[in-house]
Amino acid sequence: MHKFNVFLRWVLYFSIILLGTFAAFTTGTVEKVNDLDFTKLSFVIYSLFMGCSIYTGFLTYKICKKSNEITNSEITDFEHKNGNNWFMSEAMFTLGMIGTVAGFIAVLSSKFTGINPNDINSTKAALSGMSAGMGTALYTTATGLICSLLLKFQAYNVSYFLDILSRRNECEPK
């Protein structure tokens, strides 16, 4: 195994992420999310995701650079640093769920109060007002789930390589 294969895999992941980001901008998805997500948690989640992805790239590069002479204590240190990614992945998922709850609260708390079932216009107004709350709920959920999953791929990539290095160190004569 070439020592930089893991880093090259991260570069591939990150390139696909950048391509997806570009596609989201050019198709108007980012603008739609901005219009419907009143909490802006989708952008918080995505910002955290990009920061963690870049951090993972630096971490992966450091591990690959040291992989030929890495010690077990350094492997443990890198495992702890990679643990931050696992934590942030769960934090992104949780933020997505918080956005879901905030969206549903917005839909259910204020949109049904002035509805007169006999008046079509008030019903139409209530239903159109619900779209922002539902948009927030769905977009934050999707953003949290997708970013969490993509960061887990990256964290697993690092964990798997550290496990290989750890097993290699155990097999080498002392």
ChimeraX attribute file (.defattr): number of C-alpha atoms within 10 A of each C-alpha:
attribute: neighborCount
match mode: 1-to-1
recipient: residues
	/A:1	5
	/A:2	6
	/A:3	15
	/A:4	15
	/A:5	12
	/A:6	21
	/A:7	23
	/A:8	15
	/A:9	15
	/A:10	24
	/A:11	15
	/A:12	12
	/A:13	18
	/A:14	19
	/A:15	12
	/A:16	12
	/A:17	16
	/A:18	13
	/A:19	12
	/A:20	12
	/A:21	14
	/A:22	12
	/A:23	13
	/A:24	15
	/A:25	13
	/A:26	11
	/A:27	10
	/A:28	11
	/A:29	13
	/A:30	16
	/A:31	12
	/A:32	14
	/A:33	21
	/A:34	18
	/A:35	13
	/A:36	19
	/A:37	23
	/A:38	18
	/A:39	17
	/A:40	16
	/A:41	23
	/A:42	28
	/A:43	16
	/A:44	16
	/A:45	26
	/A:46	19
	/A:47	13
	/A:48	16
	/A:49	23
	/A:50	16
	/A:51	12
	/A:52	20
	/A:53	22
	/A:54	14
	/A:55	16
	/A:56	24
	/A:57	22
	/A:58	14
	/A:59	17
	/A:60	27
	/A:61	19
	/A:62	13
	/A:63	23
	/A:64	21
	/A:65	14
	/A:66	13
	/A:67	17
	/A:68	11
	/A:69	10
	/A:70	16
	/A:71	14
	/A:72	15
	/A:73	10
	/A:74	16
	/A:75	21
	/A:76	13
	/A:77	12
	/A:78	18
	/A:79	16
	/A:80	12
	/A:81	14
	/A:82	22
	/A:83	14
	/A:84	15
	/A:85	23
	/A:86	18
	/A:87	12
	/A:88	19
	/A:89	26
	/A:90	19
	/A:91	16
	/A:92	28
	/A:93	22
	/A:94	18
	/A:95	20
	/A:96	29
	/A:97	20
	/A:98	18
	/A:99	28
	/A:100	24
	/A:101	19
	/A:102	19
	/A:103	26
	/A:104	19
	/A:105	15
	/A:106	20
	/A:107	22
	/A:108	14
	/A:109	9
	/A:110	12
	/A:111	19
	/A:112	15
	/A:113	9
	/A:114	11
	/A:115	16
	/A:116	12
	/A:117	9
	/A:118	8
	/A:119	9
	/A:120	11
	/A:121	12
	/A:122	15
	/A:123	17
	/A:124	12
	/A:125	13
	/A:126	19
	/A:127	15
	/A:128	12
	/A:129	16
	/A:130	19
	/A:131	17
	/A:132	20
	/A:133	26
	/A:134	22
	/A:135	23
	/A:136	30
	/A:137	28
	/A:138	23
	/A:139	24
	/A:140	34
	/A:141	23
	/A:142	17
	/A:143	25
	/A:144	29
	/A:145	20
	/A:146	19
	/A:147	26
	/A:148	25
	/A:149	16
	/A:150	17
	/A:151	23
	/A:152	18
	/A:153	16
	/A:154	24
	/A:155	23
	/A:156	15
	/A:157	17
	/A:158	26
	/A:159	18
	/A:160	13
	/A:161	20
	/A:162	24
	/A:163	13
	/A:164	12
	/A:165	20
	/A:166	18
	/A:167	12
	/A:168	10
	/A:169	17
	/A:170	11
	/A:171	9
	/A:172	7
	/A:173	5
	/A:174	5
